[in-house]
Amino acid sequence: MITSRRRLLQNGMTGVGALTALGSGLFTTQAQAEAPAQRAALSTLVFLSKRLDASTADYRKWYIEHHAPDFLSFGRPYLKRYAQNFVDKAYMGDVDFDCISEFQYLDETSREALLKLNASPEAVKILAEHPNIGSQPGPHEDHGGSRTFTVREQLLAGRPRGYDEAGTRKQAILIRRQRATTAGDFADAVQSYGASIGQGAERVAFDLSLPEEDRPAPLFDALIQIWPAKGAGPVTSPGTVPDGVEVANIIDLVSYEANLGA
């Protein structure tokens, strides 16, 4: 199926449609074979910064207790997962964002419907009830530009994702594709790299960004998410990185996920 993905990309089929056409056959991994019911999931990732005069604690409290419930008051029917992954530590230099918001959709139709609804006057009014705290704008508060992009997520190792309890700790390896590397070779390389660097973890997932005609190039081309095994230390260095792959940073995250099954 990797060959099929390359053929689509080489034939010029891009965007969400290209990878939707491939469905759950995007990747072939041991984890997928052991859990065949798990399909590649369509998500949007948004890299957000807090306002400069807001404390980290106050920002997280506002997001968890006000902004997220306000959003879910209209967005819940369209989502399988909604999580705020707050940055705790970066190992390869500072990052200019404080949270990676994750929106995992029921399907492509739900994605399109929620994007339209989120821009409606009714939704804007609801979200304005609890405005962002602080008065000094942060560098990246909005949901636009290269810091918002769509990904396909596939399990590389461990059990399929369920609900992560509040305060779950995990890591993200932020990855860019080097210019001379084809999209197919890059996906293959990152998949192998993720499976290797995440050995022994409770779970490893691979998020591959999708080309979108209506958006600029994404801030990162892929992410590896790692849920460390109990008692295990974090990944602190990139190790051996394959050709065509650039590791931009490794970050510790603390996750607060809405329990959409409740």
PyMOL commands that set and color helices and strands:
alter all, ss='L'
color gray80, all
select helices_A, chain A and resi 2-10+15-26+30-34+56-78+108-118+121-127+145-147+183-197
alter helices_A, ss='H'
color red, helices_A
select strands_A, chain A and resi 41-48+79-90+99-105+148-158+168-177+203-209+222-227+245-257
alter strands_A, ss='S'
color yellow, strands_A
deselect
rebuild
show_as cartoon
